[in-house]
Amino acid sequence: MPKKTPNPSRSLWATSTWLKTQDEPSQTFFWQTGYGMFSVSESKVPDVTAYIQNQAEHHQRLDFKSEFRLLCQRHGIELDEQHAWD
């Protein structure tokens, strides 16, 4: 059986389409030029939900760019900073 290759464009499209069917603020959602996409196992959904709910507080201690660098580093992902930020 051939290995499936993830298609980030399809995931972005599906996420955008779903978000735009939600409440009014989400209807104007768009992806920034640079983005990162990570999958999350079902067992970690509560942890991710809690993180998102406390994100503003969390980013007072560690800014987004620093956190994203650490996340990429932790998972062995090479980050090209020339293209990572708007």
C-alpha positions as CSV (number, residue, x, y, z in Angstrom):
1,M,0.0,0.0,0.0
2,P,1.5,3.4,-1.0
3,K,2.3,5.8,1.8
4,K,0.0,8.8,2.0
5,T,1.7,12.2,1.9
6,P,0.1,15.0,3.9
7,N,-1.3,17.8,1.8
8,P,-1.0,21.0,3.9
9,S,-3.0,23.0,1.2
10,R,-6.0,20.7,1.6
11,S,-5.8,20.9,5.4
12,L,-5.6,24.7,5.3
13,W,-8.6,24.8,2.9
14,A,-10.7,22.4,5.1
15,T,-9.9,24.4,8.2
16,S,-10.6,27.8,6.6
17,T,-13.9,26.4,5.1
18,W,-15.0,25.1,8.5
19,L,-14.0,28.2,10.4
20,K,-16.0,30.4,8.0
21,T,-19.2,28.5,8.9
22,Q,-18.8,29.3,12.6
23,D,-19.6,32.5,14.4
24,E,-19.2,35.9,12.8
25,P,-15.6,36.7,13.9
26,S,-14.4,33.5,12.2
27,Q,-16.0,34.4,8.9
28,T,-13.1,36.7,8.1
29,F,-10.4,34.2,9.0
30,F,-7.4,33.9,6.8
31,W,-4.0,32.2,7.0
32,Q,-0.9,34.4,7.3
33,T,1.9,34.1,4.8
34,G,4.0,31.9,7.0
35,Y,2.4,29.2,9.1
36,G,3.1,26.0,11.0
37,M,0.9,23.0,11.2
38,F,1.2,20.2,13.7
39,S,-1.1,17.3,14.3
40,V,-2.3,16.5,17.8
41,S,-3.3,13.1,19.1
42,E,-6.9,12.7,20.3
43,S,-5.7,12.1,23.9
44,K,-4.0,15.6,23.9
45,V,-7.0,17.6,22.7
46,P,-7.9,18.7,26.3
47,D,-4.3,19.9,26.9
48,V,-4.3,21.8,23.6
49,T,-7.7,23.3,24.3
50,A,-6.5,24.5,27.8
51,Y,-3.4,25.9,26.2
52,I,-5.4,27.9,23.6
53,Q,-7.7,29.3,26.3
54,N,-4.7,30.5,28.3
55,Q,-2.6,31.6,25.3
56,A,-2.6,35.4,26.0
57,E,-1.3,34.8,29.5
58,H,1.2,32.2,28.3
59,H,2.6,34.6,25.7
60,Q,3.3,37.2,28.4
61,R,6.1,34.8,29.6
62,L,7.2,33.5,26.2
63,D,6.5,35.3,22.9
64,F,5.1,33.4,19.9
65,K,8.3,33.4,17.9
66,S,10.4,32.0,20.7
67,E,7.8,29.4,21.5
68,F,7.5,28.3,17.8
69,R,11.3,28.0,17.6
70,L,11.3,25.8,20.6
71,L,8.5,23.7,19.2
72,C,10.3,23.2,15.9
73,Q,13.5,22.4,17.7
74,R,11.8,19.9,20.0
75,H,10.4,18.0,17.0
76,G,13.5,18.1,14.8
77,I,12.0,20.5,12.3
78,E,14.4,22.9,10.5
79,L,13.0,26.4,10.7
80,D,13.9,28.8,7.9
81,E,13.4,32.1,9.7
82,Q,13.8,34.1,6.5
83,H,10.4,32.7,5.4
84,A,8.8,31.9,8.8
85,W,7.6,35.4,9.8
86,D,5.4,38.0,8.0
